[in-house]
Amino acid sequence: MATLLINLLGLIAIAAIVWWFWIAPRKQRLAAIGADAQMQVLVKDGVYSPDRIRVPANEKTVLHFLREDPSPCAEWVLFPDLEVSAQLGVDQLTEIVVHPKQAGEYPFHCQMQMYRGTLIVE
Amino acid sequence: MGITKDGAAANKTAAASQTFQLHGVSCAGCVRKIEKALEGVTGVDEARVNLADKTLVIQGSAETAACVRAVESAGYGAEPVQASARVLREQQREEEQRHYHHLLWRAAIALGLGIPLMVWGLVTGEMGVNNTFQQLAWGSVGLVTLAVLVFCGGHFYTGAWQAFRHHSATMDTLVALGTGTAWLFSMLVVLLPQVLPESARHVYFEASAMIIGLINLGQALEVRARGRTGAAVEKLLQLQDSSARVLRDGAELDIPIEQVRVGDKLRVRPGEKISVDGRVVDGSSLVDESMLTGEPVPVKKSAGDLLTAGTLNKNGSLLFAAEKVGADTRLAQIIQMVKNAQSSRVPIARLADTISAIFVPAVMIIAVVAALVWFNWGPDPKVAHMLVVLTSVLIIACPCALGLATPMSVMVGVGKGAENGVLVRNGKALQQATDLNALLVDKTGTLTEGAPRLTDIESRGNAGALLQKLASLESHSEHPLAEAIVTAAKQKPLSLSPVTDFEAITAHGVKGNVDGTTILLGNSKLMQREGVAIDEWQQKSEVLSRQGKTAMYAAVDGELAGVIAVADPIREDAAAAVQRLKQLGLRIEMLTGDNAATANAVAKQLGIEHVHAELLPEDKEKIVVAQQKEGAKVGMAGDGINDAPALARADVGFAIGAGTDVAIESADITLMRSSLHGVADAVELSRATLRNIKQNLFGAFIYNTLGIPIAAGVLYPITGMLLSPVIAGAAMAFSSVTVVTNANRLRLFKPTRVAAKQVEHTNNSIGEGDS
């Protein structure tokens, strides 16, 4: 009985991992940002919040990153496809101007890719 | 090109806004009062107070001091926030130092608990819970461990929870799950030993504490090692001065660099750094630009010359007008470019990127599967084995090493490039520069100085007198060769005479009257047309042509007076650089608009076998395309005059030296120094960086692909032992330190030099120039 229970728990854990980390995020709702609204992204505890940001294509958008995590992981935020990056000061607002030309999804992350987010350009 | 545009945009935004920290602000009423007070200040377009972080952001061109006065008049305090990169970096460093000490403390406390517990376990072997006394004793140890876990590793648990809520999993998740499982299992043993078989009643508090301690220690070492990877940018930032001496109302005034405006007159004394970009108004001095260009010889600057922020004034006092300040200076843009490149993506890392995106959940699944395998098919004690395997797999897996492998090497490599005057646009350029097999080099301005000089003058009578007449005549011509003759005369110095009846005869030469004599200067066709015999000097003229010089006949009153030659001198280090590039396995081809004879002569002196002469500007791009179609990886080096399209088209475009802005825009790699050696430096550096990246990636892949199965117990049948979670923790903590340390090895990179040959050639070309 115990054997069955533990095996079942193990399988449920695997299914839960797959669902929570890989399937569910795709259904997630997106944070939206208008062309002239200014958005603040909090960098804390290993996550950007919000971590999905909608911006218009072919327009300059200013993102404000507020870093509260002093660990070196959080020091840089990189938008590799846009070739934009910034060094974030602890407890400081850092302005980052993005100007994506084409619609699509552009990931942004820290150097180690532990902090991750997506810029959705429409 | 994305960088420059987006980067520049970011800079402009920053330059137009000022941020102040406010004091004494507590309510919405204060906000309105301050904003109202600022409305009256000239130059304020918009003032916005953020009550949450007590800051004030002012848009517009208002003076900092005026804004502070306005806020103070409203009854509050304001102090400007120094947002310059240098200050930010200093704050960052202090923060890093604090964080480093924090991590060390946490490590010391956690290890202070973990090590005695581990020693106790090893010496006495009594880690089991079999009676009430042991239950009480281990229960207390468990509570102390919990306190240590929360105090020293609290950030792992909050981080893991935050990430979990956002459907993401990080290294924190692995650490939190691994140590959490070990602690929970041990607590279960303490509280309800009866539910477990006797052989499995073993506590693992020491493992939780040790793992947290070791990972904190690893992170502390990593913070240290990482600090050094940014050393190059640090050096550039240190070039920025913090204050400038401005001339205001006749008095010299020291003001913070942030307050210098375009048009301000600045004074720089001997031994001082130049604070902003500008143009000399008065005075002359030698300026050391080596920190930006790598060019060791100081440059002479006098009225009208450009000065670059960050360079060092050597011996004279200069007065100059600020042309570019703040984020617009060349130095600031170099720093921005280096920073952007340091964080850009390298194509080789794509696989690592894909893996790190799914890494943590995948490891969690592997851990569960391994645990189930041990539970169902492993030997007794099954539950204990299951727990050890689960914890070890979670702890040993290191997404950081994988994630850090590329960025750390790129960071050091690009920074090292900047130190050597090589500015790499992005990681892609860095990678492509490693496998170039052909390099097309534009002759003018790259292999040669780009400014023709008078090299030879042979005459029947007084050479000086002939030069004076020819220079007078040529001062009316707009031909580039004419300028060389006029400059040579002015340097002697000879004063020019008035010219009458000047006539420029296309594709032949010039004609005119100077001091009552008729002067002709041009090629053999001109002499033929005017009926002047050239037999006497023809041979000399041919010799000069074969040396790559443009020879011209000079006639006075219908009689041949001599031959004069003008050439664009070969850069003194070009031959050595070509030699180095050949040794790097590159096929060098020369491109030029010049005639084939001159081009071949230059190519021969430099040891270049392939020459494309008499090209029109658009032909250069066509040659790049043609070679690419043949499967070659083509690099193109030029100064951007006429070759910007070819630079952009090539796999890697190298903009040489003082090149034009267009060239720097279209190039993948910008060389601050006007030397082809920069291309060789860039190729060597990119190869060294790629090698380093490959070592790091290989190490990180091997570490994880070996570590995870070992932690899962594949060696158990051979060794009869499972990997201790503590050893897994140590391995994990030090794997990322290893990656960062290996990347730091790149800091030792030094470009090779062919020193002897360079000196020898320098002497030759100086001799040529003076003849």
Chai-1 contact restraints between the chains, C-beta under 6 A:
chainA,res_idxA,chainB,res_idxB,connection_type,confidence,min_distance_angstrom,max_distance_angstrom,comment,restraint_id
A,I6,B,F375,contact,1.0,0.0,6.0,A-B,restraint_1
A,G10,B,V368,contact,1.0,0.0,6.0,A-B,restraint_2
A,G10,B,L372,contact,1.0,0.0,6.0,A-B,restraint_3
A,A13,B,V368,contact,1.0,0.0,6.0,A-B,restraint_4
A,I14,B,I365,contact,1.0,0.0,6.0,A-B,restraint_5
A,I14,B,V368,contact,1.0,0.0,6.0,A-B,restraint_6
A,I17,B,P361,contact,1.0,0.0,6.0,A-B,restraint_7
A,I17,B,M364,contact,1.0,0.0,6.0,A-B,restraint_8
A,I17,B,I365,contact,1.0,0.0,6.0,A-B,restraint_9
A,F21,B,H167,contact,1.0,0.0,6.0,A-B,restraint_10
A,F21,B,A169,contact,1.0,0.0,6.0,A-B,restraint_11
A,F21,B,P361,contact,1.0,0.0,6.0,A-B,restraint_12
A,A24,B,H167,contact,1.0,0.0,6.0,A-B,restraint_13
A,P25,B,H167,contact,1.0,0.0,6.0,A-B,restraint_14
A,D45,B,T158,contact,1.0,0.0,6.0,A-B,restraint_15
A,D45,B,G159,contact,1.0,0.0,6.0,A-B,restraint_16
A,D45,B,Q162,contact,1.0,0.0,6.0,A-B,restraint_17
A,G46,B,G159,contact,1.0,0.0,6.0,A-B,restraint_18
A,G46,B,Q162,contact,1.0,0.0,6.0,A-B,restraint_19
A,G46,B,A163,contact,1.0,0.0,6.0,A-B,restraint_20
A,G46,B,T170,contact,1.0,0.0,6.0,A-B,restraint_21
A,G46,B,D172,contact,1.0,0.0,6.0,A-B,restraint_22
A,V47,B,Q162,contact,1.0,0.0,6.0,A-B,restraint_23
A,V47,B,A163,contact,1.0,0.0,6.0,A-B,restraint_24
A,V47,B,H166,contact,1.0,0.0,6.0,A-B,restraint_25
A,D51,B,H166,contact,1.0,0.0,6.0,A-B,restraint_26
A,P70,B,E95,contact,1.0,0.0,6.0,A-B,restraint_27
A,P70,B,H99,contact,1.0,0.0,6.0,A-B,restraint_28
A,P72,B,V223,contact,1.0,0.0,6.0,A-B,restraint_29
A,P72,B,R226,contact,1.0,0.0,6.0,A-B,restraint_30
A,W76,B,S343,contact,1.0,0.0,6.0,A-B,restraint_31
A,L78,B,S343,contact,1.0,0.0,6.0,A-B,restraint_32
A,P80,B,S344,contact,1.0,0.0,6.0,A-B,restraint_33
A,P80,B,R345,contact,1.0,0.0,6.0,A-B,restraint_34
A,E83,B,G2,contact,1.0,0.0,6.0,A-B,restraint_35
A,E83,B,I3,contact,1.0,0.0,6.0,A-B,restraint_36
A,E83,B,N340,contact,1.0,0.0,6.0,A-B,restraint_37
A,E83,B,S344,contact,1.0,0.0,6.0,A-B,restraint_38
A,E83,B,N426,contact,1.0,0.0,6.0,A-B,restraint_39
A,V84,B,D6,contact,1.0,0.0,6.0,A-B,restraint_40
A,S85,B,N340,contact,1.0,0.0,6.0,A-B,restraint_41
A,S85,B,S343,contact,1.0,0.0,6.0,A-B,restraint_42
A,G89,B,L88,contact,1.0,0.0,6.0,A-B,restraint_43
A,G89,B,Q91,contact,1.0,0.0,6.0,A-B,restraint_44
A,V90,B,E95,contact,1.0,0.0,6.0,A-B,restraint_45
A,V97,B,A9,contact,1.0,0.0,6.0,A-B,restraint_46
A,V97,B,A10,contact,1.0,0.0,6.0,A-B,restraint_47
A,V97,B,T13,contact,1.0,0.0,6.0,A-B,restraint_48
A,H99,B,D6,contact,1.0,0.0,6.0,A-B,restraint_49
A,Q111,B,P407,contact,1.0,0.0,6.0,A-B,restraint_50
A,M112,B,C400,contact,1.0,0.0,6.0,A-B,restraint_51
A,M112,B,G403,contact,1.0,0.0,6.0,A-B,restraint_52
A,M112,B,L404,contact,1.0,0.0,6.0,A-B,restraint_53
A,Q113,B,S356,contact,1.0,0.0,6.0,A-B,restraint_54
A,Q113,B,G403,contact,1.0,0.0,6.0,A-B,restraint_55
A,M114,B,T170,contact,1.0,0.0,6.0,A-B,restraint_56
A,M114,B,M171,contact,1.0,0.0,6.0,A-B,restraint_57
